[in-house]
């Protein structure tokens, strides 16, 4: 299956997939019972037009998606909205999409810290393999626009009650300027 799936930077020609992407994200969030920030069709279209989205296609069939966004004057970049269609799960596609989103983030924003919020163990493992480490929310962007995006999540009340110090999500961060652990020894 992996050989037939193309993982590429999305563009204008991928705009017809927007509704399918958003439906897939919403269904997955309901099945998992975890929160996820909802995005509008216009927002996802904008990411595609800006070259800040990754799409996975099996021929012309949608298989997965992720997008990037910058915060705090491009000091932070988030890889968000990672989704794989259920029938394509379990074959390493999420890892391929996440890796391409990470590469795109490094290409477009080489000095930025890359972060994500997740409740999923699989995403935590992928992030760890890419060099992310778990962090407290205080190490993430303080950009109000980013945190406003959490308002559509079912767990937003937790984030509010804790003054944005914690939630059910785990914050993970890749710092391109951090010393590798092996260099510290």
C-alpha positions, 0 to 999 in steps of 0.5 A: 500500500505504501508504494501507491501513496504520494505524500506531497506539499498540497497546492491549489489543485488539492482544494477539492479535498478540503471538505473530505479532510475536515470530515475525516478529522471530525469523525476521528475526533468523535471516535477517539473521544478526544478534543481537537481544534476545528478549522474552517474550510477557508483556513485549510484552503489558505494553508494549501494555497500558501504551500503550508499543507501536506496531503497524502493521496493514493491515486486521486483518493484522499489518504491523509493530511497535516498543515503547518502554521507559524506563531510568535513572529515565526519563532514557533511553528506548529504541525497540526491537523494530522489525520490518516483515513482509517483504512490507511492506518497501521501502515506508517502513513502518519509517520510519512506525513508528519516527517514531510510536515517536519521537513517543510517546517525546517525548510520554510522556518529553519530557526523556528522551534517546532511544536505540537499538542497531542493526546495520541501515543502514536503521534508522541512516538513519531514526534520523539523520533523526529527529535521533539521532547515533551514540555510544559505549555510555558515552553510553547508559544505565548501567541494568543492567536494560537491558544484561541484555536483551542476554543473549539476543542471539547477540553478547552475548559481544562485549559482555561481552568489551569490558566493555560498551564495544562490540558489533556494534550501533551506539548512537544517541542523540537528546538533546532538550537538545543544541544543533542543529548549525546553531545552533553555527555 
